Amino acid sequence: MSLRAAASAIVRGLFAPWTLDRPSASIQPRAAVFITAVFVLAAAAASSALSTWTYLVGKGLLMAAREMDMGQDDLPADSIVQVASGLVCSLIVWTLLLLLVVGVCAAVADLLYRRDRSMYRAAMRRTAAVTVWFVVWAVGVFAVNEVREREIRHPAAAIRAYAQLKQQWFRGSSAWGPGPIEREPLVARGRLRALVAVFPLIWSLVLPRPRDGRMASRLALVGAAIALSWLAWWALWRLLPWTTFEALAG
């Protein structure tokens, strides 16, 4: 498969995923694996950068050591080794979570096309093209976090706010306006929830059409793919060790 053909399939997956059933958008198996790996790692890298910017990168590499204690005087400042190991752990966790998203798609497709393996293989090749949405998701969360926390442009202020949030559970002055207990929607669980809620809607559009060609069958297939994906994630959400994931992902 040529680079031009792969790029065309990716562009289709990004802007018009329902057109991936055309012969011109066909993806070879090896190219599908490569494309999936590239986008999973790119999205995981962006997510890890966001996870570790304030707590690890911001205070460990961009600022002086005295700024690294997060306001917790009873704890020593983090070392560069701790910063690097935290970044690696975050990258591993995000890679595993994104691969789990692909795995859920594979399991649902296997169930839908259990009697037609050629259509299953086509579905998985097309899935590779829409993994470009992982990168869109990661960059989008990065931008939302910057608007909400302003930690990318002002890491020092974000570190002080984060330290207060962890110790006192609110922002601002306790005397003048402590406010409600702060929720953190952009931690690992909150970020992934947005992806697993929206991605099945996009992924269902690339599935091979039923052979009878009827619109009702097509709509039933799309509906089943979305429902089964959400059901799988509902079950996984209760089984995943989120406390461990969020501690490692940052």
Residue pairs with C-beta under 8 A, 6 or more apart in sequence:
1 26
1 27
1 28
1 30
1 31
5 24
5 26
5 27
6 27
6 31
6 35
8 24
8 25
9 20
9 25
9 26
9 27
9 35
9 129
10 35
10 129
10 132
12 19
12 20
12 25
12 129
13 20
13 126
13 129
13 130
13 131
13 132
13 133
13 206
14 130
14 132
14 133
14 136
17 126
17 129
17 130
17 202
17 203
17 205
17 206
18 205
18 206
19 25
20 126
20 129
20 130
20 206
21 126
21 206
21 208
21 209
25 126
25 129
26 125
27 35
27 125
27 126
27 128
27 129
28 125
29 121
29 125
31 128
32 124
32 125
32 127
32 128
32 129
33 128
35 128
35 129
35 131
36 102
36 127
36 128
36 131
39 131
39 132
39 134
39 135
40 95
40 98
40 99
40 102
40 131
40 134
41 95
42 134
42 135
42 138
43 94
43 98
43 134
43 135
43 137
43 138
44 91
44 94
44 95
44 98
44 138
45 91
46 135
46 138
46 139
46 142
47 90
47 94
47 138
47 141
47 191
47 249
48 87
48 90
48 91
48 94
48 249
48 250
49 57
49 142
50 138
50 141
50 142
50 145
50 186
51 90
51 94
51 188
51 249
51 250
52 83
52 86
52 87
52 90
52 250
53 151
53 152
53 155
54 149
54 151
54 155
54 158
54 159
54 162
55 70
55 86
55 159
55 162
55 250
56 78
56 82
56 83
56 86
56 87
56 90
56 250
57 83
57 87
58 151
58 155
58 156
58 158
58 159
59 67
59 68
59 70
59 78
59 155
59 159
60 68
60 78
60 79
60 80
60 82
60 83
61 80
61 83
62 155
63 155
63 156
63 159
65 77
66 77
67 156
67 159
68 77
68 78
69 75
69 76
69 77
70 159
70 162
70 163
70 166
71 160
71 163
71 164
71 167
72 163
72 167
86 250
89 248
89 249
90 248
90 249
90 250
92 248
93 188
93 245
93 248
93 249
94 188
94 249
97 188
97 192
97 245
97 249
98 134
100 236
101 134
101 195
101 196
101 199
102 127
102 131
104 196
104 229
104 232
104 233
104 236
105 124
105 127
105 200
105 203
105 229
106 124
106 127
107 232
108 225
108 228
108 229
108 232
109 120
109 123
109 124
109 127
109 207
109 225
110 120
111 228
112 120
112 123
112 207
112 221
112 224
112 225
112 228
113 119
113 120
113 123
113 208
114 120
116 211
119 208
122 208
123 206
123 207
123 208
126 206
126 207
126 208
127 203
127 206
129 206
130 199
130 202
130 203
130 206
133 199
133 202
134 195
137 194
137 195
137 198
137 199
141 186
141 191
141 194
142 152
144 186
145 151
145 152
145 186
146 152
146 153
148 186
149 158
149 161
149 186
150 157
150 158
151 157
151 158
151 159
151 162
161 171
164 170
164 171
165 171
165 182
168 174
168 178
169 181
169 182
170 178
170 179
170 180
170 181
170 182
171 179
171 182
172 178
172 179
184 190
187 246
187 249
188 242
188 245
188 246
188 249
188 250
189 242
189 245
189 246
196 229
196 230
196 233
197 230
199 229
200 225
200 226
200 229
200 230
201 226
203 225
203 229
204 221
204 222
204 225
204 226
204 229
205 222
207 221
207 222
207 225
209 217
209 218
209 221
210 217
210 218
210 221
